[in-house]
Structures are given as structure tokens and as C-alpha cells.
Amino acid sequence: MSDSKIEYLDKAFLGTMDSQGFKNAKLAIKYVLFDDENSIDKKLRNGDKWRFISSNYNGRELAKKLHQMDLMHILVEFCYEYFGLLNREFKMNKERYLEIKESMFPTMALTSDELVEFIVYAALISVEEVYVLLSTHKDIVMSLVDLLIKERYLDNKREELDNFKGIEEPVMAQDEYDYFMGRYSSLDIEFSLMKRKNPDYN
């Protein structure tokens, strides 16, 4: 990500993990940055929510700089990288995509890999499409957050994800692969344009 916002998330998570452990870091990130109130006991929610994120590595201050659009950008980029590293063909098609999209609880019928493919498919249509989708389906967001935390911090795949530049021998058809990589390469620009249009983004 060109503006390195993923580093802000890394420092917030890793600093909190160092001081409070993996489980508490996960709960803190989900509660503070993604507004998942189920992550923190109701009795503990009084006062400044930022206290749940450690100041180690300046993580708390960096986390405060993460706008909701930055977080959605991080999730979509993660989906592209995760799906790319799986190196498999697209199973999603327009009919299946619309069926899932129109479902009240889309994540209930999908595995983690299928959910990632669903998000990538939406982003292949347009960044606006996937942003609206994530903004209206919190269950999708929280499932992706769980997967991102697992991959980046539990399985320690940060370097592999961040260094994703493509696949040497892609399984998917060449035209699909070229389109996939082209859309992946344009994510930063497309999100930057969306952020400029958003009067609340600063």
C-alpha cells in the first residue's frame, strides 16, 4: 500500500500484542478500529476506547490516523494478496456473486477462501462496489478482519503478503490473471480518488 497505512495497523497490533498478548490485541483492534462491541465486555467499554491499544511502537497514535476508508482499503488489498497467493482459478461467476450479495447473511454460506474470492470479484467490478458492500455488511468485515489477523500476526505471513507482486505460473487463464493483476495494481489509485471525494477523510 503506497501510503503505508498497513504499517500503522501492524504497529498498533504488534505493540498491543507485546504488552497484552495475541488474544487481547485481536479484541482491541476489532473493538477500537472496527467498532465490534462484541469483542469487549460491556463493563469495560466506559471511557476512552483508545486505551485498549498499546502506545508501544507509537501504535496508539498511528491507529488514530486510520480512517474507515483506510481500513477498507487494507482489507481489499489483503484479499487480493491472499487470493493471489492461493494461486487458484476463479470459481465465482456473476450469478453466484449476485446470489451471495443479495443474501442477508452472506458469510454463513462461505468458507474463508470463498469469502475472499467474493470480495476480490466485487473489487474486479469496481472499488466503489466493494466499498459499499463492506460498508453495509459488518459480518463480512469482521470475518475478513479475523482472517487478516490470523494470516499477518498468528501465522506471521506479513512479509509474504506485503511482497506479493504476482504469480510465476498462474493457474487461472492468462486473460483473467492479467485483469486480476491490473486491478490489483490500480487499487491504491482508485482508493486515493475515493478518499479525495470523501469530505470526512483527512
N, C-alpha and C positions, 0 to 999 in steps of 0.2 A: 504494500500500500504506500503510495507516494508520500503521503503526509505522515506516515509512521504512527498512526493512531493505534495500531495494534501493539506498539511498544508501550503505550500508556496502559492498555489493558494488561499486558504482561507484567508490568511493574506493580500495578495495583494488586493483581492476583498473587504474584510470587512474594511480594512483600508481606501480604496478609498470611499467606501460607507459611512463611518462615516464622512468623510470630504466633500464629493461631492454629496451624495445621491445615491440611488439604480440605477437610470437610467444612470447616468454618470459613475458609476462603471462598469455597464454592457457594455457600449460603450467602455470604456477604455480597459477592458480585451479583448474584441473582436478585437479591433484595434491593441493593442500592442502585445498581445501574439498569436493571431490567424490571424494577417495580414488582417483583414477585413476593408478595406479602406472605405467601405460604412458607417461605424459606426461613422466616424469623418468627419466633414465638411472639404472640400479640403483647405479652407483658414487657417485652424488651424493645418495642418499637417507639417508645416515648423518647423525645429529644432528637438530637442531630443524627440523622441516618448515616452521615459520613464517618462517624466514629467506628463503624463496623469495618472500614477499610483501613489497614495499617498505613502509617506515614513512612514505613521503610521504603527505601528507593524513591522517595517522594511520590509514592504510589497514590496516596490520597489526593494530593493536589493535581496530579495528572489525570486521575479518574474524573475529577470535577470538570475537566476540559472536554470530556466525551459527550457530545450531543447525541440525541436519539438517532439522528441520521448517520453519525459516525458508527454507532453500534450496528445499525442495519447494514451499512457498508462492510463492516468487519464480517458479519455473518454470511453475507452473499459471497464475498471473496473467499471465505473459508469453504463454502460449499463447492465453488469451482475447483479449488485446490484439492479438496478431499475427493471429489468425483474424478478429477484428473488422475490422481494417484491410484485410484481403483482400477483405472485403465480397462473399462468395460464399455460395451455398446449401450446406446440409449434404448431403454425398453419403454420409456414414456412416449405417448403419442397424444395428439390433440384431444381425442375422445376421452382417454384416461385422465389427462390433465384437467379437463373441464369437469369430469365426474368428481375428482378429488377436490377441486377448487370450490365446487358447489356444496360439498359436504359440510355439515355443521361442526363436526369434529374430525378434520382430515387426518390428524396424526394417528388416530385409533386404528386405521386400516393399513398403516405403513410401517415398514422397518426403518431403521435409521438411514440405511443406504438409499432406500426408496424415497424417503423424505428429502434427502439431499438432492437426488436426481429431479424431484418435483420442483425444488427451488431453482436449480440450475435451468430447468426447462422454462420456468417463468421468466428468469433473467435473460434467456435467449430471445424471448419475445420482446421484452423491454425492461429497463431498470425501473421505470415507473410502475409497471405491472407487478414486479416482485416487491417493491416498496409498499404498495397498497396492500398486497397480500399479507406481508409481515405485520403491517400496522393494524390489520383487522383480525388477525389470528394469533392471539398470545400463546396458545398451546404449541403452535409451530415454532415460535420464537424460543420458548423455553426448552423445547426438545433439541433445537439446534444449539442453544447455549450449553446444555448438558453434554452434547457430543463434542462441541468445541473445547470445553474444559477437559473432557476426558482425553482427547487427542493431543492438545497442546501441553497440558500440565500433568496429567496422570501417566499417559503413555510417552510423554516427552518428545513429541514429534514437531516441535516448533520449527526447528531448522529445516526439516523435510518439507513442511508446508510453506514456509517463507521462501524457500529456494525453488519452488515449483516453477518451471519455465516451459513445460511441455513434456511430451511422451516420445521416447525414441522410436518405439514401434507400437503406435496406437492400434487398438483392436477395432475401434469404431471406423466407419467408412471415411475415406480421406476428406470428402467434402464436408461431412459432419464435423470431423476433427478440426479442419481449417476454420469453420464457422465458430465452433466452440472456443478455440484459442483466440480468434479475432474479438469475440465478445468479451472474453476474459481480459484481454489487453486493453479494452476500452472502458472497463469498469470505473477506474479512477476518474477519468474524464467525465463520464456520464454522471457519476455521483457528485463530482465537483459542480457541474452545471445545475443539478438539482439543489445542491446546498446554496448556491448563489441566489436561486429563486425563492428560497425559504427565508422570510423576514425574521424568523426566530433563530436562525443559525448565525453564530458568531464565533 
